[in-house]
Amino acid sequence: MGIVAKQSSQNVLVLVTGLLLGAVNTMWVMPKAFDGFEEGWGLIRIMTAWGTLVAQVLAMGMPATMIRFLPKVDNNDDQERRLISALLLVPAVSLAVVGVVAAFMPSDALKLLDAESGWLLEGRVMAFLVMAGAFLAMLLLRALLAHRMRTVAVTFIQEVWLKGSYLALAVLYLKGWMPFETFVRWFLISYAVAVFLMIREAQTAGIGLGRPSFLEDAKPMLTYSMFSFWNVGARVIAKNLDFVMVGALLGLASVPRYTFGFFIATVVATPKRAMEHLLRALTSKAVNAHGPESSGGALQQSARVQLAASASLLVAIWAGMPYLDVALGEGYRGLQWVVLAIGLTHVAEASAGTAGPILQFSSHFRHSLPLNLGLVALTILTNFLFIPDQLQIGSWHVPTLGWGVEGAAWATGLTGLWIMAWQTSLMWRLFKIHPFSRAWVSTAVLSIGVACLSRLAPVPEVGSWTTPMACLAALAIGGLAGGTVLLLSWRLGALPELEHEIQKRRGRQ
């Protein structure tokens, strides 16, 4: 696990930098820049959500196919180049086909994505296509670089460059030095630059192209790619549908409020994001060499480490939210339930460890297909049930819960539990391994207890604290709660790797 610890720690530093840039932008600059024009911010967020969705479809499962099959040609550069070229053909052709179709689409084709301000989507078809193309290129390049264990560079480009450029553009727009249409244009250009930087990194890693050839694995690779297309693509679609459905059911002006709470909760995913691409590549190699049944130890290790790290972050945010609320603008207060629901999604997925990759890279990979197709159906159903006040089906008006953006968050929360429950049950049924350990259970119980106790503190009233003091209080109280979970988890044995590193450093001194 040495390479995991080294690159994960570097990824954490980059991710934290990206989070800080994103926090400044999402929590302070963008709300001010788009005050009174929230649908403009909503348009930007919908563009990224749809870009992610379309890119997954156009990729046709090739990123996961690369991770699964490229290890077989690790020792032959010529075969690797030929295989990479072959795997890139399908996404390239699919993007070209969609480009031709988009060229003939009417200018108002996207108006249904907004319940109120469809005029803002007029003539944006090509902009959405450019965003989808950029996301497609980054998906493929990220898979290639993860195969070469170059995850830190990918994280830097996607976190620091993209979020830093987004922040710079938002500041220019806030100051009135850039009109909205110019802002949108340069936002798209920043993604094109990210693709260029990743291509340069791939070249320095020795990744090249050759004459396309599937070699002797054509049928299994195509079979796996189509499975991955429905499987992995379904999960990404489910995670981005909430933004799309908030815009379609409530209007683009409601998307920024959901984005605000969603961003705060994404902090919880930092540990998993720091490790996931590297762990996927290592899991692929281990399953290919030794079989999934031998991965029980690594599964429990990844599960307890990711649970301790992600749960401590969620408890910290939950404890500090009442004080952070005081520092936020009026339109962005009261999002604690959005943050909790989405945060629980990240904790649930992290606590399953490497169950997903083990299943995906095993010979039983088809078992996860109904899981993820069911996930999409669950997402659509719960969003329609939770978000609007009522649904109109023909002449019928069907009453629904009307929870608004909170409903979208709880729809996401249910997807996290769905994934975790099915993945862990399949691990046991197929391979007789599971992610649970005594330390895992202790950490889960401890996190719930500290989270409940943290809410016994008095809740401040709006206007009773200055903004800087409220932010400091949120950091102090949240840090105390989250630090308590992390420290006690360590003492309960959930983080022996940390103890090992401490002992090793003491030995050097």
N, C-alpha and C positions, 0 to 999 in steps of 0.2 A: 504493500500500500504506500511505499515511499513516494512514487511519482504522483499518486493521488493527493497525498498530503502537500507536496511541494506545489503542484500546479493549482490545487484547490485554494491554498493560502494566497497565491498570487492572484487567482481569479477573484477571491473575496475582496482584495484591495481594489481591484479594478471595478468590481461591482459596487462597492461602497462609494467609490468616486462617482460612478454613474448615477447611483441613487441620490447622492448629494446634489449633483447637477439637476437631476430630474425633480428633486424635492423643491429646489429653488424655483424651477420653471413651473411645475404643476401647482404648487401651493401658494406662490406669491406673484410671479410674473404673468402667467397666463390668465388668472382671474382678473387681474387689473387690465391687461391688454385687451381682453374680450368682454369687459364689463359693458353690458347692454347689447352685445353682439355674440352671445353665447353659442348661437348656432354656427358661427364661424369656427370656433374651437371644436364644436361637435363635428363639423365637416372634416377637419384634420384627423380626428380620432376615428371617424368612420372610414376614412381612406386607408388608414393603417390596418384597421380590422378587416376590411374587405380585401386589402392587398394580401394579408396573411391567409385568408380563406382561399382566395383564388390560387395563390402560389402553391398551397398544399394540393389542390386538384391538378394543377399543371405539372407538378413534380412527379405525379404518377407513382409514388412510392419509391423513387430512385434514391433519395438520401439514406433511408434505412437499408436499402439493398446494397449501397456502397459499403456501409459499416459492416454488413453481414458477410459480403463476399470478397472484398478487397484483401482481408487477411490471408486468403488462400494464395495470393500472388505476391506476398510481401517480398520474396527473395528474387523476383524477376521483374526488373524495371520495364522491359519491353511489353510483357504481358499486362502489367499494371496499366500502362498508358493506353494500350488497346482496349482494355476493359473499361477504363474511365470514359474514353471516347464513346464507346457503345452505350454506356449507361446515360450519357448526356444527350444522346440523340432523341430519346423519347420526350423529355421536357422541352427541348429546343423546338421540336416539331409541334408539340401541343401549344406552346407560346405563339408560334407563327400562325397557327390556325385561329386561335382566339384573337390575335391581332387583326387578321383579315375580317373576322366576324364583327369586331368592334368598329372597324372602319365604316361599316354599313349600318351601324345602330343609330337610331334617331337621337337628337341632342337631349331630349327629355326622358331618356330611357331609365334614368336613375331616380326619378322623382318619388317613387314609391318608398325609397329608403328614409324619407322624412315625413312624419305625420303632419307637420305644420308648414315648414319652410322649404318646400320642394324646389322653389326657384333657385336656391343656392346650389343645387346639384345640376342645374342646366349646363350642358356642354362639358361635363366633367368625365366623359367616358374614357378618353385617352389618358387623362391624369390617373384614373383608377388603374388603367392597364399598365402604365409606367410603374406605379407602386407595386403592382402584382409581379411585374418582371424583375424588379429589384429584390423583392422578397424571395422570389424563386431562385435567383442567382445566389443570394446569401444562404439559402437552405442547402443548395448543392455544395457550395464552397465550404460551408461549415462542416458538412459531413466529411469532405476530403481532408480538411485540416484536423478534424478530430481523429481521423484514422492515423494521421501523422503525429498525433499528440501535440498539436500546436493550438491548444485551446485558449491560452492566455491572449494571443494576438486577436483571435476571433472575439473574445469577450471585450477587449479594449476597443475594437472598431465598433462593435454593436452597442456598447454601453457609453464609453467616453466620447467617441467621435459623434455618434448620432444624437446623443442627449446634449452634448456640448454645443453642437451646431444648432440644434432645436432651440436651446436657451438663447444663443446669440441672436437668432432670427426673431425670437419673441421679444427680446429687449429692443431691437430695432423697430419692430412693429409698435411696441408700447410707446416708444419715444416719438412716433409719428414720422419716422424717417423712411418708412417702407409701406406702401399700400398693400391691402390684403392680397390682391392677385399676385403681386411680386413675392409676398411671403409664401404663398402656396407654391409658386414656381421654384423658389430657392429651397423650399422644404423637399421637393422632389429631387432637386440636384444634389442635396446632401446625401440622399440614398444612393444616387449614382456614384458619388465619390466613395461611399462605403464599399460598394461592389468593386470598384477599381482597387482600393486598398487591399481587399481580400484576395483579388487576383494576384496582386504583387506578392502577397504573403505566400500564396500557393506556389508561385514560381520559385521563391527563395527556399521553400520546403522540398523542392525537387519534383513537384507534381507537374506532369506534362501530358500531352495528348499524342496519340498515335493513330494508326489505321484501325477503325472500329472493328471489334471482334468480341463476341460473347464467349469464345473458346468452347470448352465442352460443357459449360454450365448454363447454356441458353435457356432451356426449359425451366429448371429450378429457379433461376434468377427472374425470369418473367413471371413465373407463378408467385414468387415471393413479392415482387414489386406490386402486382395487382392486389395481393393481400394487404400489403402495407398501405397502398393507396386508400383502401376502404378503412383500414384499421387506424393507422396513425393520423391520416387525414381527418377521420371522423372525430378524433379527440381534439385536434386543433380547431376544427369547425365549432365544436361544442363550446370551447373556451372563448371564442370570439363572437358567438351568436348573441350573447347578452348585450354587447354594445350595439350591434345591428338592430336588435329587437327593441332596445330602449329608444333608439332613434325612430324606428318605424311605428312604435306604439305610443310614445310620449312626445316625440319631436327631437330634432337635433339640439335644441336648447337645453334639454335634460341630460344629454350625454356628458357635458363637463362635470356635472355634479357626481354622476356615477364614476367617471374617470378619476375624480379627486379621491373618493373613497377607495377605489380599486388600486390606485397608486400607493396609498399609504399601506394597504394590505400586502402589496407585492414585496415589501421589505421582508416579510416572513419567508418568502421563497428564496432569499439570498443564499443560504447554505446549499440548498438543492441545486440551484442554478450554477453555483460554483463548481459542483462536482459532477453534474449529470452527464455532460457530454463525454468527459473522461471516463466515468464509470461505465457508460454505454459501450465505449470502445473496448475497455478492458473486459467487460462481461462478455462481449461478442467473442473475443479471443479465448477466454476461459471456457465458455460453453462449447466452442468449436473444438477445443483441445481435450477437455475432460468431461463434458456433459453437464447438464443442468443439475443433476442430483448431487454433484460435488460442490455446489455453490451455496449450500446452507449457511456455512460460517460467514462468508462474505455478505450474504443477504441480511443476516442478523446484525452484523457489524454496521453496515450502511444504514439500516433501519434505526438502530438506537442512536447513532451519531446524528443523523438528520432530524430525528424526532426531538432530541435534546436541544439542538441548535434552533430549529424552527419554532418549537413550542415556547422557548424562552423569549424569542422575539415577539411572538403574538401576545404573550402575557405582558411584556413590557409596553407594547402599543395599547393594549386594552386598559392597562392601569393608568397610562398617561393621557388617554383620549379626553376625559372630562376637562383637563387643564388645557389641552391643545385646542379644544372647542372654543375656549375663551379667546384664543389668539386668531381664530379664523374669521373670514368675512361672513356676513349674514347668510349668504346663499350657500355656504359650504359647511354649516354647522349641523350637528345632529346626525352624523354619518357613522356613529359607533357600531350600529348593527350591520351596516354594509361592510365595514372593516372586519368585524368579527366573522361574518359568514364567509367572506372571501379568504380571510386568514385561515379559517378552519379547513378550507379546501386545500391550501398549500400544506398545512400540517398533516392532513390525512394522506396526501400523496407522498410527502416526504417520509412519513412513518412506515410506508410499505417498502422502503429501501429499493433494492434493485429488482423487485419482483417483476415489474413491467419488462425491462430488458431481458431478464432470464427467459420469460415466456416468449418474447418476441424473437429471440435468437435460437430458440430450441426447435426441435422437429414438431412440437405441438403448437406452433405459432398461430394456427388457424383458430384455436380456442378463444383467442382474444378478440376475434372479429365480431361475434354477436355482442360481446361486452361493450365495444365502442360504438357499434351501430345503435344499441340500446341507449347508450349515453346521449347520442344526438336526439333520439326520440324523446328521452326524458327531459333534455334541455328545452326543446321546443315546447313540449307540453307544460312544463312548470313555468316557463316564461309567460305563456299565454294565460296560465291560471293565476300567477302571482302579480304581474305588472299592471294590467289595465283594470278599470272599474267594471267593465263589462265587454263582452265580445258580441259582435253582430254577425250572425250566420244566416244569410238570407234575410228573412223578415223576423227572425228570432233574435232576441237580446238575452244573452246568457250572462248572468251575474258572475263575477270573479272577485278575487280578494282585494284588488286595487292597492297593492303595497308599493307601487311605483318602483323607484330605483332600488329600494330595499328588497322588493320582490325579485328583481334581477339578481341581486347578490345571493339571496337564499336559494335561488335556482342553481347558481354556481356552486354553493355550498353542498347541495345534494349530489352534484356530479362528483365532487371529491370523495364523498363517502361511498358512492356507487363504485368508483374505480378501485378504491382501497379494498372494499369488501370482496369484490369479484377477483381481484388479482391474488389476494392472500388465500382465498379459498381454492383457486386453481393451483397455486404453489403446492398446497398440501395434497390435493387430490391427484395431481399428476406426478409430482416429484417427491412427496413426503418431506418437504422442507417448509419452513415458515419464518416470518420476520420477527416473531415475538420472543422475548427473553424476560427474565426477572427485572433487569435494568430498564427494559422498554416499558413494562407495566408501572414500575416505580416512578419513572419520569412522567408518564401520562397522568397518574393520580396526583403527583406533586404539582404539576402544571395547573390542573383544575382547581386544586386547593388554593394555591397562591393567587390565581386569577379571581376567585371568589372573595378571598380576604382583602385583596387590593381595592375592592369596591366599597369597603366599609369606611374608607376615608371620606370626609365631607366633600361634596361637589361644589366647586366655586360658581358664583353667579356671574353672568356676562356683565362686564363693566367694572367688576370688583378688582380685577387684576389688569396691569398693563400688559401689552403684548409680549415684551421681552421676559417679564417675570413669569407669565403663563407658560411660555416655551421652556424656560429653565425648570419650572415646576414639573412640566410634563416629562422632561428628560430625567430629572432627579427621581421622581416617583416611578416612572417606567423603568429606568435603569436599576433601581432597587429591586423591583418585582422580578424583572427578567434576570438580573444577576443572581437573585436568590434561587430561581429555578435552575439556572446553569450550574451554580456552585454546588447545590445539593444533589443535582443529577450526577455530577462528577464524583462527589463523595459516596454516592450510592452505587458507583461502578458503571455508569452509563458511558463514560469517556475514558477508558483505560489508555487510549492512544495519547491523550493529553498528559496523563500521569507518566507514560513512557518518555514523552518528549521532555518533561520537566526533569526526570531522573537523568536522562541523557545529557541535558545541558548542565546539570549539577556535576556530572562526572567529568565534563570538559573543564569545569572551573576547578 
